[in-house]
């Protein structure tokens, strides 16, 4: 809940976080009051104690409906909208005390009334649906792991995959406290036993979707390389190597997955099928643990603490993973050639080899051109951006490509992206300029842009803000 205002508030992020916290508590107080009076009419027994499985929760000592991550994100999203729209509202001087955060909380108080009522009316039914789905995942063993992982992967384009894995990871659904905390706390006990990890900690099967983050990019990148035109193989290698390494070590798969998702959705469907099958096979081979991210996470929370007693399991894990890397390569290569898909390196000779965003794909499709193609910008003066140096040079190049400091309205960042709102998006340079400046990609949605920088984005943002000053 607090993270959303940090990433999405256009100004005064700290105050937005405070507003979100205050209004989240307000929402829960209102929801508790409504449930006390009308809970039975909506199928909620509010007289019982809040505990796991009851549909109720205690939040800051407030007994309320257990809306979990979804409720927190919904309230935070509403607060961010109110903050961005009304924070700078000018009030009469005699109402000046209510300006800023006070005004947001004042508006939010009245907004929370219908929101709380809607949650009371709708959420118990959503709880029943979610509980049934989660019960299937948990009770179905390896099959449940397969369906769970498939849903988590296939829903990535919609963003709904967060609602699949987050409850398992952070809430007491499959194990008390979520599999992330439970695994870390149980490491000393697991290190003493030589029993199968999937038996010691079956909840860890729900973290095995991370295997596709490590092993899939190897096969996919290799398939893109061998199917590329001979004169573009070197460019494809230079493009695929960093994104594959980023995915494998840090678990960040957006750059590579979003490229073939928009060019050839059928490849993404097959990718989800293979990811689910890999997770299921690994679980059946006895692999379990905290494998939700990349190799750094794997080593720190699995291989190093448990290598002495479960080393052979991890050897089997890697062997199975590499076999699946080969399967990814074979399947993707076959489909790319058979269906003549326009993956990186298969563009026309005069087109640039690059990663593709959703906006670019839609624009190219509407224009009737090959997906992922760009307009010829060889005569565009913005193409002359040259980058040498580190993060300071990147920031300067990004700023110039975005139209200069006078065109910047605000800037924030998330884990890998520089998020910028510009005043005039028509003067923003094309993707090629950002790529030359060191970006992995660009998401351009009107005046809101996201420059995909990578894990160095905090330093780039700092340098960017220094230039704005």
C-alpha distance (Angstrom), angle and dihedral (degrees) to the residues before:
residue distance angle dihedral
X1 . . .
X2 3.81 . .
X3 3.81 92.6 .
X4 3.80 94.4 60.1
X5 3.84 95.5 63.6
X6 3.80 89.7 45.0
X7 3.79 90.7 57.7
X8 3.80 102.5 33.2
X9 3.81 108.1 30.8
X10 3.80 108.3 104.1
X11 3.79 94.1 -148.0
X12 3.80 141.3 3.2
X13 3.81 92.6 26.5
X14 3.80 93.8 178.4
X15 3.81 91.7 55.9
X16 3.80 90.0 47.1
X17 3.81 88.7 55.4
X18 3.80 90.7 51.3
X19 3.82 91.0 48.9
X20 3.80 91.1 50.0
X21 3.80 91.5 51.1
X22 3.82 94.0 48.1
X23 3.80 94.1 46.5
X24 3.81 92.9 44.5
X25 3.80 88.8 57.4
X26 3.81 89.6 44.6
X27 3.80 89.7 52.1
X28 3.81 91.7 51.6
X29 3.83 93.3 46.8
X30 3.81 89.2 52.3
X31 3.79 92.5 45.5
X32 3.81 90.7 50.3
X33 3.81 91.6 50.7
X34 3.81 92.0 49.1
X35 3.80 93.0 47.6
X36 3.80 90.9 49.8
X37 3.79 90.2 58.7
X38 3.82 104.4 29.3
X39 3.81 106.8 14.6
X40 3.81 95.2 111.2
X41 3.81 90.6 56.0
X42 3.81 89.1 61.1
X43 3.80 97.4 43.1
X44 3.81 97.5 -97.3
X45 3.82 120.8 129.8
X46 3.79 98.6 -152.4
X47 3.80 93.5 176.0
X48 3.82 94.1 76.5
X49 3.79 124.8 86.4
X50 3.79 117.9 -93.5
X51 3.80 109.3 -105.1
X52 3.78 141.0 137.8
X53 3.80 110.5 -64.3
X54 3.81 95.9 19.4
X55 3.81 96.1 93.0
X56 3.81 88.7 -121.0
X57 3.78 130.3 100.4
X58 3.79 139.1 -173.7
X59 3.80 110.5 -125.0
X60 3.81 115.4 -178.6
X61 3.84 86.7 -19.7
X62 3.82 90.6 -53.4
X63 3.79 113.3 127.2
X64 3.78 103.6 -140.7
X65 3.79 144.9 139.7
X66 3.79 113.1 -59.2
X67 3.81 100.4 -117.9
X68 3.79 92.2 157.8
X69 3.78 121.3 -170.0
X70 3.80 92.3 -21.9
X71 3.79 93.5 60.1
X72 3.79 92.7 46.0
X73 3.80 92.7 48.8
X74 3.81 92.3 45.8
X75 3.80 92.7 53.5
X76 3.79 92.2 43.4
X77 3.81 90.0 50.9
X78 3.80 91.6 51.8
X79 3.79 91.1 48.2
X80 3.82 92.3 49.4
X81 3.81 89.5 52.2
X82 3.82 91.6 50.1
X83 3.79 91.6 44.8
X84 3.81 95.1 50.9
X85 3.79 92.7 45.2
X86 3.81 104.2 40.0
X87 3.82 109.1 19.4
X88 3.81 93.8 97.9
X89 3.80 95.4 40.1
X90 3.79 110.4 141.3
X91 3.81 112.9 -128.0
X92 3.80 129.8 -170.2
X93 3.77 112.3 -84.2
X94 3.80 92.9 -109.7
X95 3.83 88.2 57.7
X96 3.79 93.6 45.4
X97 3.80 92.2 115.4
X98 3.81 88.9 68.5
X99 3.80 94.9 54.7
X100 3.80 121.5 117.9
X101 3.79 118.6 -0.8
X102 3.80 93.0 5.0
X103 3.81 90.0 57.6
X104 3.82 91.5 49.2
X105 3.80 91.4 51.2
X106 3.81 90.4 46.6
X107 3.80 92.5 53.2
X108 3.79 91.0 40.0
X109 3.81 92.2 55.5
X110 3.80 91.1 63.6
X111 3.81 93.0 39.8
X112 3.81 91.0 54.3
X113 3.82 92.1 60.2
X114 3.84 96.6 70.2
X115 3.81 91.1 33.7
X116 3.81 91.1 55.9
X117 3.80 90.9 47.1
X118 3.81 91.8 50.9
X119 3.79 91.4 50.7
X120 3.80 90.5 49.5
X121 3.80 90.9 51.5
X122 3.81 99.4 40.9
X123 3.78 109.7 24.3
X124 3.86 99.0 70.3
X125 3.82 88.3 60.7
X126 3.79 91.1 46.5
X127 3.81 88.3 50.1
X128 3.79 90.5 55.1
X129 3.80 91.6 50.4
X130 3.81 93.6 46.4
X131 3.81 92.2 45.0
X132 3.80 91.1 52.4
X133 3.80 92.0 49.9
X134 3.81 93.3 46.0
X135 3.79 91.0 46.5
X136 3.80 88.7 55.7
X137 3.80 91.7 49.8
X138 3.81 92.3 50.3
X139 3.81 99.6 41.2
X140 3.81 98.0 43.4
X141 3.80 98.8 67.5
X142 3.80 114.9 -157.2
X143 3.82 91.8 -0.1
X144 3.82 89.3 55.3
X145 3.81 89.6 51.6
X146 3.81 89.3 52.1
X147 3.82 95.3 50.4
X148 3.82 92.3 42.3
X149 3.82 93.3 51.1
X150 3.80 92.7 44.7
X151 3.82 90.8 52.4
X152 3.81 91.2 46.9
X153 3.81 92.7 52.7
X154 3.80 100.4 38.3
X155 3.81 92.6 50.7
X156 3.83 94.2 55.7
X157 3.85 94.0 98.9
X158 3.82 90.3 57.1
X159 3.80 96.2 42.8
X160 3.81 89.5 -125.5
X161 3.80 91.7 115.2
X162 3.81 86.8 87.5
X163 3.79 88.9 68.3
X164 3.81 90.2 54.5
X165 3.78 101.9 50.7
X166 3.82 104.5 23.5
X167 3.83 96.7 68.7
X168 3.81 89.2 50.2
X169 3.79 92.3 45.5
X170 3.80 100.6 44.7
X171 3.80 109.8 15.4
X172 3.80 132.7 67.0
X173 3.80 95.4 -101.6
X174 3.77 105.4 114.4
X175 3.80 97.5 8.2
X176 3.81 134.1 6.2
X177 3.81 110.5 -79.4
X178 3.81 94.6 4.6
X179 3.80 128.7 -75.3
X180 3.82 94.8 -80.8
X181 3.81 96.3 59.7
X182 3.81 94.6 34.1
X183 3.80 92.3 53.3
X184 3.81 93.8 49.3
X185 3.81 91.9 47.8
X186 3.80 92.5 47.3
X187 3.82 97.3 50.1
X188 3.84 95.1 100.0
X189 3.82 90.9 55.3
X190 3.79 94.4 43.0
X191 3.82 89.6 52.1
X192 3.83 90.2 59.7
X193 3.80 95.0 54.8
X194 3.80 132.2 70.5
X195 3.79 93.3 -163.8
X196 3.80 118.6 120.4
X197 3.80 112.1 -73.9
X198 3.80 91.5 -135.0
X199 3.81 87.5 58.1
X200 3.80 95.1 43.9
X201 3.80 93.3 46.8
X202 3.82 113.6 11.8
X203 3.81 90.0 168.6
X204 3.80 87.6 71.8
X205 3.79 88.8 73.3
X206 3.78 87.2 78.7
X207 3.81 90.1 63.1
X208 3.80 94.7 54.8
X209 3.81 92.6 93.3
X210 3.80 83.9 87.4
X211 3.80 89.6 74.0
X212 3.80 90.2 76.4
X213 3.81 88.7 56.0
X214 3.81 90.7 61.1
X215 3.80 106.3 32.0
X216 3.82 102.9 30.6
X217 3.85 96.9 62.0
X218 3.82 89.9 55.7
X219 3.79 92.9 58.7
X220 3.80 95.9 35.5
X221 3.80 93.9 48.8
X222 3.81 90.8 47.9
X223 3.83 90.5 49.8
X224 3.79 91.1 51.4
X225 3.81 89.8 49.5
X226 3.81 98.4 50.2
X227 3.82 93.4 43.7
X228 3.80 93.4 48.9
X229 3.79 120.6 104.4
X230 3.82 112.0 -92.1
X231 3.80 92.9 -113.0
X232 3.82 91.4 52.2
X233 3.80 101.4 44.8
X234 3.80 93.2 96.3
X235 3.81 91.5 52.0
X236 3.81 91.6 47.8
X237 3.80 90.8 50.3
X238 3.81 90.4 51.3
X239 3.79 90.0 48.6
X240 3.81 99.3 43.7
X241 3.79 99.4 41.7
X242 3.83 97.4 66.7
X243 3.80 95.4 40.9
X244 3.82 91.3 47.8
X245 3.81 91.4 49.2
X246 3.81 91.1 47.0
X247 3.80 90.3 51.6
X248 3.81 94.0 45.5
X249 3.80 98.0 45.9
X250 3.82 102.7 31.0
X251 3.81 101.8 23.1
X252 3.82 93.3 -123.3
X253 3.80 105.4 141.1
X254 3.82 102.9 161.1
X255 3.84 97.5 101.8
X256 3.81 95.1 54.9
X257 3.82 99.0 32.6
X258 3.78 95.7 47.7
X259 3.79 91.0 51.4
X260 3.80 96.7 63.2
X261 3.82 93.2 29.3
X262 3.81 92.7 69.7
X263 3.79 97.5 32.8
X264 3.80 95.8 46.6
X265 3.82 115.9 6.0
X266 3.81 90.0 -176.6
X267 3.81 88.1 68.0
X268 3.79 90.2 55.0
X269 3.81 91.0 51.0
X270 3.81 90.0 52.4
X271 3.82 89.1 45.1
X272 3.83 89.9 56.3
X273 3.81 91.0 48.7
X274 3.81 91.9 51.4
X275 3.81 92.5 45.1
X276 3.81 90.8 53.0
X277 3.80 92.0 47.1
X278 3.81 92.3 48.8
X279 3.82 91.6 51.6
X280 3.82 91.3 48.7
X281 3.82 93.9 48.6
X282 3.81 92.1 47.4
X283 3.81 90.4 50.8
X284 3.80 91.6 48.9
X285 3.83 88.0 51.1
X286 3.81 89.6 58.1
X287 3.82 99.2 -98.8
X288 3.80 116.6 144.2
X289 3.78 136.9 143.2
X290 3.79 140.1 86.4
X291 3.81 102.1 -31.8
X292 3.79 98.5 139.1
X293 3.81 95.2 118.8
X294 3.80 138.1 29.0
X295 3.80 137.5 -54.4
X296 3.81 94.5 -74.7
X297 3.80 88.5 58.8
X298 3.81 91.6 43.6
X299 3.78 93.7 53.1
X300 3.81 97.0 44.3
X301 3.81 98.4 45.2
X302 3.79 102.4 28.7
X303 3.78 122.4 12.4
X304 3.82 100.0 42.0
X305 3.83 99.9 44.0
X306 3.83 95.8 39.0
X307 3.79 103.7 27.9
X308 3.81 93.6 103.2
X309 3.82 95.4 58.7
X310 3.80 101.6 25.0
X311 3.79 103.1 31.3
X312 3.82 94.6 122.6
X313 3.81 90.3 53.2
X314 3.79 89.6 56.2
X315 3.81 91.7 47.6
X316 3.82 88.5 53.6
X317 3.80 88.8 46.4
X318 3.81 93.1 56.4
X319 3.82 93.3 43.6
X320 3.81 91.7 52.6
X321 3.80 90.6 45.6
X322 3.81 93.2 52.0
X323 3.81 90.6 47.8
X324 3.79 87.8 55.1
X325 3.81 89.8 47.7
X326 3.79 85.4 60.0
X327 3.81 90.7 48.3
X328 3.82 90.4 51.2
X329 3.80 89.1 50.8
X330 3.81 94.7 48.9
X331 3.82 95.3 44.4
X332 3.81 95.6 44.6
X333 3.81 93.2 44.6
X334 3.80 91.1 50.4
X335 3.80 94.1 47.5
X336 3.82 94.8 44.5
X337 3.78 92.3 52.5
X338 3.80 96.5 37.6
X339 3.81 94.8 48.1
X340 3.83 95.2 32.2
X341 3.81 92.0 -127.8
X342 3.82 119.4 -170.4
X343 3.79 97.0 -123.9
X344 3.83 119.8 157.3
X345 3.80 111.2 -59.8
X346 3.80 95.3 24.6
X347 3.80 96.2 84.7
X348 3.79 124.0 112.6
X349 3.80 113.5 -72.9
X350 3.81 92.8 -105.6
X351 3.80 93.6 52.8
X352 3.76 127.5 92.3
X353 3.81 122.6 -110.5
X354 3.80 105.5 -124.7
X355 3.76 149.0 132.8
X356 3.80 114.7 -87.3
X357 3.81 130.5 -132.5
X358 3.78 126.0 -153.7
X359 3.81 92.6 -109.7
X360 3.80 92.9 53.7
X361 3.78 92.4 48.8
X362 3.82 92.6 51.6
X363 3.81 92.6 46.2
X364 3.79 92.3 49.8
X365 3.78 92.0 46.3
X366 3.81 91.6 51.1
X367 3.80 90.0 50.0
X368 3.80 91.5 50.0
X369 3.79 93.5 -119.3
X370 3.77 130.7 129.4
X371 3.83 109.7 -72.5
X372 3.74 111.2 -97.5
X373 3.80 97.2 22.2
X374 3.79 122.4 135.4
X375 3.77 132.3 -148.4
X376 3.76 115.1 -99.4
X377 3.78 104.7 -90.8
X378 3.77 98.3 167.4
X379 3.80 90.7 118.7
X380 3.79 94.7 43.6
X381 3.81 109.7 113.6
X382 3.79 88.7 -142.4
X383 3.80 88.4 68.8
X384 3.79 88.7 71.3
X385 3.81 92.1 77.6
X386 3.79 106.2 127.9
X387 3.78 122.4 -167.8
X388 3.77 127.3 -158.1
X389 3.77 123.9 156.4
X390 3.77 135.9 27.6
X391 3.78 136.6 -58.0
X392 3.80 94.2 -40.5
X393 3.82 90.1 58.1
X394 3.79 91.0 46.4
X395 3.79 91.6 51.2
X396 3.81 91.7 49.2
X397 3.80 91.7 49.4
X398 3.81 92.4 47.2
X399 3.80 90.6 49.3
X400 3.80 91.9 51.8
X401 3.81 91.7 45.9
X402 3.81 89.8 51.2
X403 3.79 91.5 57.5
X404 3.79 101.6 -91.3
X405 3.79 132.9 -75.3
X406 3.81 93.3 -62.3
X407 3.81 89.2 62.2
X408 3.82 95.5 53.9
X409 3.79 117.6 98.7
X410 3.80 99.7 173.9
X411 3.80 140.5 -23.7
X412 3.81 133.5 -152.0
X413 3.79 134.6 153.7
X414 3.79 142.5 -143.3
X415 3.82 126.9 -159.0
X416 3.80 95.2 -62.2
X417 3.81 108.7 2.1
X418 3.78 137.2 77.0
X419 3.82 104.7 -140.4
X420 3.80 113.3 -155.0
X421 3.80 133.1 176.3
X422 3.80 112.8 -156.2
X423 3.78 131.1 -165.6
X424 3.81 95.5 -135.2
X425 3.80 117.7 22.4
X426 3.81 93.4 -176.0
X427 3.80 90.9 78.6
X428 3.81 94.1 51.4
X429 3.79 112.4 116.5
X430 3.83 121.4 -115.2
X431 3.78 123.5 -96.0
X432 3.82 92.9 -94.4
X433 3.81 91.2 67.5
X434 3.78 92.8 52.5
X435 3.81 90.1 47.4
X436 3.81 90.1 53.5
X437 3.79 87.9 50.9
X438 3.80 90.8 56.8
X439 3.83 103.0 -94.0
X440 3.80 120.4 140.1
X441 3.81 92.0 -145.2
X442 3.80 147.3 -34.2
X443 3.80 132.4 -118.4
X444 3.81 110.0 -159.0
X445 3.80 117.0 -173.0
X446 3.78 108.1 162.9
X447 3.77 109.9 -70.1
X448 3.81 92.4 -14.0
X449 3.80 113.4 87.2
X450 3.78 133.5 177.5
X451 3.79 118.3 -159.2
X452 3.82 107.6 -158.7
X453 3.80 101.3 -138.6
X454 3.80 105.5 156.2
X455 3.79 131.2 -130.5
X456 3.81 92.1 -32.3
X457 3.80 91.0 68.4
X458 3.86 96.2 109.3
X459 3.80 90.5 60.0
X460 3.79 92.0 43.5
X461 3.80 90.7 51.1
X462 3.81 91.1 50.1
X463 3.80 91.1 52.2
X464 3.81 89.7 44.2
X465 3.81 91.8 53.8
X466 3.80 91.2 46.9
X467 3.81 88.5 57.3
X468 3.79 90.7 50.1
X469 3.80 89.8 55.0
